[in-house]
Amino acid sequence: MKAATPTVDNRRARYEYHILESIEAGIALTGTEIKSIRQGGVSLSQSYARLRDGELWLLGMHIPKYKQGSFSNVDPDRPRKLLLHKEQIRRLGGRAAEKGLTIVPLRLYFTRGKAKLEIGLARGKKLWDKREREAQRDVQRELERARYETR
């Protein structure tokens, strides 16, 4: 039986930001980083992407050191290059330069053995947006509870 490939979701990004658009990007990793991702423990919650010298870099993503890797382990918090077409980088970089927009990772997953990162162009939510979403969730929960109690 084949083991399930891990998917890491950045739930905090969806709570903190309005996602305007999303795109799939490749990510440049070393062999021990791939093995460590497959074992789990990856953190996307504090990470974000920045445009530097015409390339898109992911900053703040933590990949723990691979236990069996010795000298081949790299810094767990190093910047990692995102692999996109030049036109996609140009468009995302231009949009992210607008006031209040940033690029955040939404999900890390494997496709055909390659690690992929879903990144999103996002605008920060205000405090009242978060409260409104929590209130909607509470109302939905109460409706579900009432529906099951009447059965």
N, CA, C and O of each residue as an XYZ file, in Angstrom:
604
protein
N       0.841     -1.173      0.000
C       0.000      0.000      0.000
C       0.882      1.230      0.000
O       1.877      1.283      0.723
N       0.529      2.215     -0.800
C       1.318      3.431     -0.959
C       0.978      4.419      0.159
O      -0.193      4.622      0.479
N       2.009      5.030      0.750
C       1.792      6.007      1.816
C       1.245      7.308      1.219
O       1.600      7.697      0.106
N       0.384      7.961      1.978
C      -0.191      9.224      1.527
C       0.876     10.310      1.570
O       1.661     10.392      2.515
N       0.892     11.141      0.534
C       1.854     12.238      0.521
C       1.311     13.359      1.402
O       0.126     13.685      1.332
N       2.163     13.944      2.224
C       1.678     14.956      3.161
C       1.319     16.262      2.463
O       1.954     16.666      1.489
N       0.306     16.894      2.978
C      -0.103     18.214      2.539
C      -0.068     19.119      3.754
O      -0.636     18.792      4.796
N       0.591     20.248      3.623
C       0.681     21.206      4.720
C      -0.136     22.422      4.336
O       0.172     23.091      3.350
N      -1.177     22.716      5.104
C      -2.021     23.880      4.849
C      -1.623     25.015      5.774
O      -1.272     24.796      6.933
N      -1.681     26.222      5.251
C      -1.408     27.412      6.048
C      -2.755     28.012      6.433
O      -3.246     28.936      5.783
N      -3.342     27.478      7.489
C      -4.669     27.925      7.912
C      -4.633     29.366      8.402
O      -5.611     30.104      8.275
N      -3.501     29.754      8.959
C      -3.377     31.115      9.475
C      -3.495     32.147      8.348
O      -4.066     33.219      8.551
N      -2.963     31.834      7.172
C      -3.030     32.769      6.048
C      -4.477     33.033      5.656
O      -4.836     34.173      5.359
N      -5.301     32.013      5.650
C      -6.704     32.197      5.274
C      -7.468     32.967      6.350
O      -8.475     33.610      6.051
N      -7.001     32.907      7.591
C      -7.629     33.653      8.678
C      -7.181     35.119      8.647
O      -7.991     36.017      8.876
N      -5.909     35.363      8.368
C      -5.334     36.702      8.442
C      -5.538     37.530      7.171
O      -5.487     38.758      7.228
N      -5.769     36.874      6.016
C      -5.792     37.583      4.734
C      -7.009     37.223      3.892
O      -7.573     36.136      4.014
N      -7.402     38.172      3.027
C      -8.338     37.900      1.933
C      -7.457     37.440      0.771
O      -6.562     38.178      0.358
N      -7.686     36.251      0.239
C      -6.888     35.733     -0.870
C      -7.525     36.214     -2.174
O      -8.660     35.850     -2.483
N      -6.801     37.028     -2.934
C      -7.330     37.586     -4.171
C      -7.142     36.639     -5.348
O      -8.042     36.493     -6.176
N      -5.986     35.996     -5.430
C      -5.730     35.003     -6.471
C      -4.654     34.054     -5.976
O      -3.870     34.395     -5.090
N      -4.622     32.865     -6.549
C      -3.604     31.900     -6.142
C      -2.976     31.269     -7.386
O      -3.574     31.235     -8.462
N      -1.756     30.771     -7.202
C      -1.007     30.184     -8.307
C      -0.103     29.089     -7.751
O       0.356     29.173     -6.612
N       0.153     28.058     -8.563
C       1.029     26.965     -8.165
C       2.460     27.291     -8.570
O       2.719     27.699     -9.702
N       3.387     27.105     -7.632
C       4.800     27.375     -7.906
C       5.628     26.182     -7.475
O       5.298     25.494     -6.509
N       6.711     25.945     -8.204
C       7.679     24.960     -7.774
C       8.553     25.587     -6.696
O       8.541     26.804     -6.512
N       9.303     24.765     -5.991
C      10.163     25.278     -4.942
C      11.493     24.540     -4.998
O      11.520     23.312     -5.090
N      12.600     25.284     -4.942
C      13.933     24.690     -5.022
C      14.339     24.200     -3.633
O      14.527     25.001     -2.717
N      14.471     22.885     -3.482
C      14.807     22.267     -2.202
C      15.962     21.298     -2.367
O      16.254     20.851     -3.476
N      16.618     20.974     -1.261
C      17.667     19.956     -1.282
C      17.036     18.595     -0.967
O      15.873     18.522     -0.571
N      17.804     17.531     -1.143
C      17.292     16.181     -0.906
C      16.868     15.937      0.529
O      15.844     15.299      0.771
N      17.643     16.437      1.485
C      17.286     16.216      2.889
C      16.047     17.031      3.264
O      15.285     16.625      4.141
N      15.840     18.175      2.608
C      14.628     18.959      2.882
C      13.385     18.213      2.393
O      12.355     18.222      3.068
N      13.474     17.572      1.235
C      12.349     16.792      0.715
C      12.010     15.657      1.681
O      10.843     15.426      1.994
N      13.038     14.953      2.146
C      12.814     13.850      3.077
C      12.199     14.347      4.376
O      11.323     13.690      4.939
N      12.641     15.485      4.848
C      12.099     16.062      6.070
C      10.641     16.489      5.883
O       9.825     16.316      6.789
N      10.312     17.043      4.721
C       8.922     17.427      4.437
C       8.028     16.197      4.447
O       6.922     16.239      4.985
N       8.498     15.100      3.854
C       7.711     13.867      3.831
C       7.477     13.321      5.234
O       6.464     12.664      5.477
N       8.406     13.584      6.169
C       8.237     13.150      7.554
C       7.279     14.061      8.322
O       6.716     13.647      9.336
N       7.090     15.285      7.856
C       6.178     16.214      8.520
C       6.925     17.232      9.367
O       8.152     17.206      9.452
N       6.177     18.118      9.985
C       6.755     19.121     10.855
C       7.083     20.437     10.179
O       7.735     21.289     10.783
N       6.650     20.627      8.947
C       6.923     21.863      8.213
C       5.976     22.957      8.713
O       4.803     22.694      8.979
N       6.489     24.179      8.837
C       5.684     25.304      9.293
C       5.652     26.394      8.227
O       6.693     26.902      7.810
N       4.444     26.746      7.794
C       4.247     27.818      6.817
C       3.664     29.074      7.456
O       3.511     30.092      6.782
N       3.340     29.018      8.738
C       2.534     30.072      9.356
C       3.189     31.450      9.357
O       2.477     32.449      9.259
N       4.494     31.546      9.462
C       5.166     32.846      9.499
C       5.823     33.205      8.173
O       6.577     34.176      8.110
N       5.560     32.453      7.120
C       6.293     32.653      5.872
C       5.571     33.599      4.914
O       4.359     33.800      4.998
N       6.348     34.165      4.012
C       5.855     35.087      2.997
C       6.851     35.092      1.846
O       7.974     34.609      1.993
N       6.451     35.628      0.712
C       7.327     35.665     -0.466
C       7.668     37.112     -0.794
O       6.849     38.014     -0.617
N       8.897     37.319     -1.276
C       9.372     38.633     -1.682
C      10.058     38.539     -3.043
O      10.681     37.529     -3.372
N       9.934     39.598     -3.818
C      10.604     39.695     -5.102
C      11.970     40.336     -4.872
O      12.063     41.433     -4.323
N      13.035     39.639     -5.300
C      14.395     40.152     -5.138
C      15.187     39.820     -6.395
O      15.314     38.651     -6.759
N      15.716     40.833     -7.055
C      16.532     40.678     -8.266
C      15.820     39.879     -9.361
O      16.438     39.051    -10.030
N      14.534     40.128     -9.539
C      13.777     39.463    -10.586
C      13.419     38.017    -10.277
O      12.945     37.298    -11.157
N      13.639     37.579     -9.041
C      13.292     36.217     -8.623
C      12.388     36.297     -7.399
O      12.456     37.251     -6.624
N      11.547     35.291     -7.239
C      10.638     35.242     -6.095
C      11.223     34.301     -5.051
O      11.532     33.149     -5.353
N      11.375     34.793     -3.814
C      11.972     34.020     -2.729
C      10.972     33.843     -1.602
O      10.246     34.775     -1.255
N      10.935     32.650     -1.034
C      10.081     32.344      0.109
C      10.908     32.500      1.373
O      11.952     31.865      1.521
N      10.443     33.341      2.277
C      11.158     33.619      3.519
C      10.311     33.143      4.703
O       9.084     33.229      4.671
N      10.965     32.649      5.727
C      10.272     32.299      6.960
C       9.676     30.908      7.019
O       9.071     30.558      8.032
N       9.819     30.099      5.979
C       9.304     28.731      6.031
C      10.300     27.862      6.806
O      11.494     27.864      6.509
N       9.808     27.132      7.786
C      10.681     26.294      8.608
C      10.529     24.833      8.208
O       9.441     24.264      8.297
N      11.621     24.236      7.769
C      11.676     22.802      7.490
C      12.680     22.214      8.474
O      13.867     22.527      8.384
N      12.246     21.375      9.406
C      13.181     20.846     10.406
C      14.289     20.017      9.752
O      14.117     19.480      8.658
N      15.423     19.924     10.443
C      16.547     19.142      9.914
C      16.156     17.674      9.839
O      15.455     17.156     10.709
N      16.624     17.010      8.778
C      16.380     15.583      8.586
C      17.238     14.812      9.579
O      18.450     15.018      9.648
N      16.619     13.933     10.343
C      17.332     13.236     11.425
C      18.504     12.390     10.927
O      19.550     12.341     11.576
N      18.339     11.725      9.782
C      19.407     10.866      9.267
C      20.415     11.621      8.410
O      21.434     11.053      8.016
N      20.152     12.873      8.119
C      21.093     13.654      7.307
C      22.110     14.317      8.220
O      21.736     14.949      9.208
N      23.369     14.183      7.907
C      24.384     14.773      8.792
C      24.912     16.069      8.183
O      24.340     17.135      8.410
N      25.976     15.990      7.426
C      26.577     17.187      6.843
C      25.734     17.771      5.715
O      25.929     18.926      5.338
N      24.802     16.994      5.172
C      24.011     17.473      4.039
C      22.795     18.297      4.470
O      22.087     18.829      3.615
N      22.537     18.414      5.779
C      21.443     19.263      6.244
C      21.789     20.732      6.025
O      22.951     21.129      6.102
N      20.769     21.525      5.753
C      20.957     22.962      5.547
C      20.189     23.716      6.633
O      19.466     23.111      7.425
N      20.349     25.028      6.662
C      19.663     25.863      7.647
C      18.144     25.681      7.510
O      17.614     25.834      6.409
N      17.433     25.360      8.598
C      15.989     25.116      8.514
C      15.168     26.326      8.066
O      14.072     26.162      7.530
N      15.686     27.541      8.281
C      14.919     28.745      7.960
C      15.496     29.532      6.789
O      15.211     30.722      6.655
N      16.298     28.899      5.943
C      16.938     29.608      4.837
C      15.901     30.068      3.806
O      14.837     29.460      3.685
N      16.207     31.145      3.059
C      15.304     31.556      1.968
C      15.313     30.495      0.867
O      16.356     29.921      0.551
N      14.148     30.246      0.294
C      14.032     29.233     -0.762
C      13.459     29.879     -2.015
O      12.504     30.652     -1.953
N      14.057     29.548     -3.150
C      13.645     30.137     -4.424
C      12.362     29.475     -4.917
O      12.230     28.251     -4.887
N      11.425     30.296     -5.367
C      10.191     29.792     -5.964
C      10.364     29.776     -7.474
O      10.920     30.706     -8.057
N       9.887     28.722     -8.093
C      10.086     28.514     -9.524
C       8.808     28.844    -10.286
O       7.825     28.106    -10.230
N       8.840     29.958    -10.994
C       7.717     30.424    -11.801
C       8.248     30.949    -13.122
O       9.446     31.192    -13.263
N       7.358     31.125    -14.091
C       7.738     31.749    -15.348
C       7.976     33.241    -15.119
O       7.391     33.832    -14.211
N       8.832     33.850    -15.938
C       9.169     35.265    -15.775
C       7.932     36.151    -15.792
O       7.814     37.086    -15.000
N       7.017     35.850    -16.696
C       5.802     36.663    -16.799
C       4.967     36.563    -15.528
O       4.404     37.563    -15.083
N       4.876     35.371    -14.934
C       4.134     35.204    -13.680
C       4.803     35.989    -12.555
O       4.124     36.628    -11.751
N       6.132     35.942    -12.499
C       6.874     36.679    -11.465
C       6.655     38.173    -11.636
O       6.419     38.883    -10.659
N       6.731     38.648    -12.858
C       6.539     40.070    -13.131
C       5.137     40.527    -12.714
O       4.973     41.572    -12.085
N       4.142     39.733    -13.074
C       2.758     40.098    -12.749
C       2.524     40.086    -11.242
O       1.940     41.022    -10.696
N       2.980     39.020    -10.563
C       2.812     38.942     -9.113
C       3.582     40.052     -8.400
O       3.072     40.666     -7.463
N       4.811     40.305     -8.849
C       5.617     41.354     -8.238
C       4.981     42.723     -8.399
O       5.000     43.533     -7.472
N       4.425     42.983     -9.560
C       3.750     44.259     -9.797
C       2.518     44.421     -8.931
O       2.277     45.492     -8.376
N       1.743     43.364     -8.818
C       0.536     43.429     -7.986
C       0.894     43.536     -6.510
O       0.226     44.253     -5.765
N       1.950     42.825     -6.071
C       2.340     42.847     -4.664
C       2.912     44.204     -4.256
O       2.942     44.540     -3.073
N       3.364     44.980     -5.244
C       3.896     46.312     -4.946
C       2.782     47.290     -4.574
O       3.051     48.345     -3.998
N       1.529     46.945     -4.900
C       0.402     47.789     -4.517
C       0.312     47.850     -2.999
O       0.718     46.926     -2.295
N      -0.221     48.943     -2.522
C      -0.309     49.145     -1.081
C      -1.214     48.081     -0.433
O      -2.354     47.879     -0.850
N      -0.685     47.420      0.575
C      -1.483     46.472      1.348
C      -1.524     45.059      0.808
O      -2.195     44.212      1.397
N      -0.831     44.761     -0.300
C      -0.854     43.410     -0.847
C       0.463     42.694     -0.545
O       1.528     43.310     -0.524
N       0.373     41.404     -0.316
C       1.554     40.580     -0.072
C       1.349     39.210     -0.695
O       0.237     38.860     -1.091
N       2.423     38.437     -0.781
C       2.349     37.083     -1.332
C       2.596     36.110     -0.187
O       3.645     36.150      0.457
N       1.622     35.234      0.063
C       1.739     34.279      1.168
C       1.561     32.852      0.645
O       0.801     32.631     -0.298
N       2.250     31.887      1.247
C       2.036     30.488      0.865
C       0.744     29.980      1.494
O       0.454     30.266      2.656
N      -0.017     29.233      0.728
C      -1.285     28.710      1.210
C      -1.218     27.213      1.505
O      -1.840     26.730      2.452
N      -0.454     26.479      0.681
C      -0.440     25.024      0.819
C       0.829     24.469      0.201
O       1.277     24.947     -0.841
N       1.411     23.458      0.839
C       2.578     22.746      0.321
C       2.155     21.309      0.092
O       1.618     20.674      1.000
N       2.385     20.784     -1.101
C       1.939     19.433     -1.439
C       2.873     18.833     -2.482
O       3.747     19.515     -3.017
N       2.678     17.563     -2.760
C       3.484     16.860     -3.756
C       2.626     16.515     -4.964
O       1.489     16.067     -4.825
N       3.187     16.732     -6.156
C       2.558     16.336     -7.414
C       3.595     15.606     -8.236
O       4.639     16.168     -8.568
N       3.319     14.359     -8.565
C       4.240     13.520     -9.337
C       5.652     13.543     -8.739
O       6.639     13.622     -9.471
N       5.740     13.473     -7.414
C       7.015     13.412     -6.728
C       7.722     14.735     -6.541
O       8.800     14.776     -5.949
N       7.144     15.816     -7.029
C       7.753     17.140     -6.910
C       6.982     17.967     -5.880
O       5.753     17.932     -5.835
N       7.716     18.705     -5.062
C       7.078     19.576     -4.066
C       6.555     20.825     -4.769
O       7.280     21.474     -5.523
N       5.313     21.148     -4.519
C       4.678     22.337     -5.097
C       4.136     23.192     -3.963
O       3.761     22.687     -2.905
N       4.105     24.482     -4.204
C       3.624     25.426     -3.219
C       2.532     26.264     -3.862
O       2.752     26.870     -4.910
N       1.371     26.303     -3.252
C       0.307     27.175     -3.726
C       0.487     28.504     -3.008
O       0.384     28.578     -1.783
N       0.758     29.552     -3.780
C       0.939     30.873     -3.191
C      -0.234     31.743     -3.581
O      -0.853     31.544     -4.626
N      -0.531     32.700     -2.741
C      -1.665     33.568     -3.003
C      -1.317     35.029     -2.836
O      -0.535     35.400     -1.960
N      -1.899     35.847     -3.677
C      -1.799     37.283     -3.537
C      -2.881     37.681     -2.540
O      -4.061     37.408     -2.759
N      -2.483     38.320     -1.453
C      -3.409     38.522     -0.348
C      -3.411     39.962      0.152
O      -2.425     40.691      0.045
N      -4.563     40.340      0.701
C      -4.729     41.633      1.361
C      -5.114     41.347      2.801
O      -5.997     40.529      3.060
N      -4.462     42.010      3.731
C      -4.706     41.777      5.157
C      -6.141     42.088      5.558
O      -6.725     43.066      5.092
N      -6.701     41.257      6.418
C      -8.041     41.491      6.936
C      -7.981     42.462      8.097
O      -6.995     42.518      8.832
N      -9.027     43.208      8.248
C      -9.171     44.078      9.412
C      -9.745     43.243     10.552
O     -10.263     42.149     10.329
N      -9.651     43.758     11.764
C     -10.131     43.026     12.932
C     -11.622     42.721     12.818
O     -12.065     41.636     13.193
N     -12.395     43.676     12.302
C     -13.833     43.441     12.199
C     -14.156     42.362     11.171
O     -15.169     41.676     11.308
N     -13.309     42.191     10.130
C     -13.509     41.113      9.165
C     -13.400     39.757      9.861
O     -14.200     38.854      9.614
N     -12.405     39.630     10.728
C     -12.187     38.372     11.441
C     -13.352     38.086     12.381
O     -13.821     36.952     12.480
N     -13.812     39.123     13.068
C     -14.948     38.948     13.989
C     -16.207     38.563     13.230
O     -16.982     37.722     13.685
N     -16.410     39.180     12.073
C     -17.577     38.871     11.254
C     -17.549     37.406     10.802
O     -18.577     36.728     10.830
N     -16.387     36.924     10.390
C     -16.241     35.531      9.952
C     -16.499     34.573     11.108
O     -17.146     33.542     10.926
N     -15.998     34.904     12.295
C     -16.251     34.048     13.462
C     -17.727     34.024     13.814
O     -18.253     32.978     14.194
N     -18.409     35.165     13.695
C     -19.847     35.231     13.980
C     -20.624     34.377     12.979
O     -21.564     33.681     13.361
N     -20.240     34.425     11.700
C     -20.901     33.593     10.690
C     -20.697     32.116     10.995
O     -21.623     31.316     10.860
N     -19.490     31.755     11.404
C     -19.182     30.373     11.744
C     -20.020     29.906     12.938
O     -20.514     28.778     12.948
N     -20.180     30.776     13.946
C     -20.991     30.430     15.117
C     -22.451     30.215     14.745
O     -23.090     29.277     15.222
N     -22.979     31.096     13.885
C     -24.370     30.953     13.442
C     -24.541     29.644     12.676
O     -25.519     28.927     12.887
N     -23.602     29.329     11.793
C     -23.676     28.085     11.015
C     -23.636     26.870     11.940
O     -24.366     25.899     11.739
N     -22.780     26.935     12.951
C     -22.666     25.837     13.911
C     -23.978     25.643     14.673
O     -24.414     24.512     14.887
N     -24.604     26.749     15.079
C     -25.888     26.672     15.792
C     -26.984     26.094     14.897
O     -27.802     25.301     15.363
N     -27.013     26.478     13.629
C     -28.001     25.938     12.692
C     -27.822     24.429     12.520
O     -28.800     23.681     12.518
N     -26.575     23.987     12.378
C     -26.302     22.550     12.252
C     -26.735     21.804     13.506
O     -27.337     20.734     13.419
N     -26.433     22.363     14.659
C     -26.790     21.741     15.930
C     -28.310     21.624     16.064
O     -28.827     20.591     16.488
N     -29.021     22.696     15.696
C     -30.488     22.704     15.781
C     -31.088     21.693     14.804
O     -32.080     21.039     15.129
N     -30.509     21.557     13.631
C     -31.017     20.616     12.644
C     -30.889     19.183     13.124
O     -31.792     18.373     12.913
N     -29.752     18.857     13.781
C     -29.554     17.496     14.268
C     -30.389     17.188     15.504
O     -30.742     16.033     15.740
N     -30.708     18.214     16.298
C     -31.525     18.006     17.494
C     -32.982     17.723     17.132
O     -33.671     17.039     17.889
N     -33.472     18.232     15.994
C     -34.870     18.047     15.608
C     -35.116     16.685     14.966
O     -36.268     16.305     14.755
N     -34.072     15.960     14.658
C     -34.252     14.653     14.006
C     -34.682     13.606     14.971
O     -34.877     12.454     14.586
